[in-house]
Amino acid sequence: MPILLCRFGFHKWKNYGERVLVFWKEPGFLPGTKVKKKKYVLSKRKCLRCGVKEEKQFTENFNGQLEITGCERIEESER
């Protein structure tokens, strides 16, 4: 049953790896305003059920701050 959940995209992630500070903006309470947010995240994650590993992709914005742009699967041969 757990593998079936992973096939439908309901993974049980455990984060690990390098700690990175990322920044982003969200819409504020008033229309047209933005709220700056920041958070420490870990750079890799692994599914505890099926063993799939992913690494987060970071890009640097025009201020020189990092933001997350997506995740990429780590293949068995790259480990």
C-alpha positions as CSV (number, residue, x, y, z in Angstrom):
1,M,0.0,0.0,0.0
2,P,2.8,2.6,0.8
3,I,4.3,2.2,-2.7
4,L,0.9,2.8,-4.2
5,L,0.7,6.1,-2.4
6,C,4.1,7.1,-3.9
7,R,2.9,6.2,-7.4
8,F,0.0,8.7,-7.0
9,G,2.6,11.4,-5.8
10,F,1.9,11.2,-2.1
11,H,5.5,10.8,-0.9
12,K,6.6,10.9,2.7
13,W,9.7,13.2,2.5
14,K,12.6,13.5,4.9
15,N,14.8,16.5,4.3
16,Y,18.6,16.4,4.7
17,G,21.7,18.0,3.2
18,E,23.1,21.5,3.3
19,R,21.2,24.3,5.0
20,V,20.4,27.2,2.7
21,L,18.7,30.6,3.4
22,V,16.1,31.4,0.6
23,F,14.1,34.6,0.0
24,W,10.8,35.1,-1.8
25,K,7.9,37.6,-2.0
26,E,4.2,36.9,-1.4
27,P,1.2,39.2,-1.9
28,G,0.5,41.4,1.1
29,F,-2.8,42.2,2.9
30,L,-3.4,45.3,0.7
31,P,-3.7,44.8,-3.1
32,G,-0.5,45.6,-5.0
33,T,1.8,45.1,-2.0
34,K,4.4,42.4,-1.5
35,V,5.7,40.9,1.7
36,K,9.3,39.7,1.8
37,K,9.8,36.2,3.4
38,K,12.9,34.2,4.2
39,K,13.5,30.7,5.5
40,Y,16.2,28.1,6.0
41,V,15.7,25.0,3.9
42,L,17.6,21.8,3.5
43,S,18.9,21.1,0.0
44,K,18.0,17.4,-0.4
45,R,15.1,15.1,0.4
46,K,14.3,11.4,0.4
47,C,11.0,9.5,0.4
48,L,10.9,7.2,3.4
49,R,8.6,4.8,1.6
50,C,10.1,4.2,-1.9
51,G,13.6,5.7,-1.5
52,V,13.4,8.3,-4.3
53,K,15.9,11.1,-3.7
54,E,15.6,14.7,-5.0
55,E,17.8,17.8,-4.8
56,K,16.4,21.3,-4.8
57,Q,17.6,23.7,-7.5
58,F,18.5,27.2,-6.5
59,T,19.0,30.4,-8.6
60,E,20.3,33.7,-7.6
61,N,17.9,36.7,-8.2
62,F,19.0,40.2,-9.1
63,N,19.6,41.1,-5.5
64,G,22.1,38.3,-5.1
65,Q,19.7,36.2,-2.9
66,L,18.8,32.6,-3.5
67,E,15.4,31.3,-4.4
68,I,14.1,27.8,-5.1
69,T,13.2,27.0,-8.7
70,G,12.4,23.3,-8.5
71,C,13.6,19.8,-7.6
72,E,15.6,17.3,-9.7
73,R,15.7,13.6,-9.1
74,I,19.1,12.1,-8.1
75,E,19.7,8.9,-10.0
76,E,21.3,5.8,-8.4
77,S,24.5,6.2,-10.6
78,E,25.0,9.9,-9.5
79,R,25.1,9.1,-5.7
